[in-house]
Amino acid sequence: MELSHHIGTLGAALTLLPMSRFYFNFRNSQGLTRDEVGVEFGSVSAARSAALVALGEAAREVTLSGQAGPIAIDVTDEAGLLLLSALALIELEEQFGPRST
């Protein structure tokens, strides 16, 4: 899952100091994809906003690929400490024939 472009764009737009590096790891039922680069933000709040945007982008990509299940963006600091997780559940329901009420 390539989220660094979306997150990097948000990071470049913010100019808060002092800057800290945050890592946005993507997690789904198939495993964890670690962010090896990270993005600098001036606050955990800014990183939280970026995580929500990244989660929305990830949900869109997962849905378009026809996959279902839980997805998450786990945000860690430079020491690897988990700061927050943004979670979503993608469910796909198909209805064939008349719906029962």
Summary of the structure (lengths in Angstrom):
residues: 101
radius of gyration: 15.9
end to end distance: 38.5
largest distance: 58.5
contacts: 261
relative contact order: 0.21
helix: 31%
strand: 32%
